[in-house]
């Protein structure tokens, strides 16, 4: 087990030695720890460690539910996205940040809060500590207000709301992509509320770090919609008119026949 954990740590360091802290390994809940795969995954989830506290900043209070912190470089794009959603009549309300950075300790509590379920079952919807995108500071859950039909924030019924349809169509324009789409090959529960930030382009401040951290996930388990697949259609001018003809007059045609 010690060798497997060390191997996972080396994989994380190879991806980004200075960006994140050590992963938590596989020490989760009670009982026998689950194995660490050759690629560092635990129960299907890739290793991410934890974001340095000094690189996190609070999402403005009016834009979040119950408070959130993210990497500082995420905030400008997030604020632009939330402002655009608020101004769009198609949303029918507001899009807000709900659950942002989670420390390894907090993620452990989330993962282990259903002790009666086995680890494999829990991992379908919750990553084990050290293996959650939330710990990177680049991922968050979105909430839609007002709630429709009493739909909980973290349930698939949010996908039926106008706010989600707006988010799906527009979030990639602000550098966000949906990590766990329908029928994803990572076999993680479909999470229409969970999005990660990778920047609108690789040259955006902080985007290169985020893309490096999520490189394996983006290559092996593509997001949908994803930032790289977002297509911006430019306004194209109408084609020139080369010939202008008078309107057809059937009466005039009959007159000519006489």
Secondary structure as UniProt FT lines:
FT   HELIX           2..15
FT   TURN            17..19
FT   TURN            25..26
FT   TURN            38..39
FT   TURN            43..44
FT   HELIX           53..55
FT   STRAND          56..58
FT   HELIX           61..63
FT   STRAND          69..71
FT   HELIX           72..87
FT   TURN            89..91
FT   STRAND          94..99
FT   HELIX           104..111
FT   TURN            115..116
FT   HELIX           119..123
FT   TURN            124..125
FT   TURN            129..130
FT   HELIX           133..136
FT   STRAND          139..145
FT   TURN            149..150
FT   TURN            153..154
FT   HELIX           156..160
FT   HELIX           162..170
FT   HELIX           171..174
FT   STRAND          176..178
FT   TURN            182..183
FT   TURN            185..186
FT   TURN            192..193
FT   STRAND          194..197
FT   TURN            202..203
FT   TURN            205..206
FT   HELIX           207..213
FT   HELIX           215..220
FT   HELIX           227..229
FT   HELIX           250..257
//
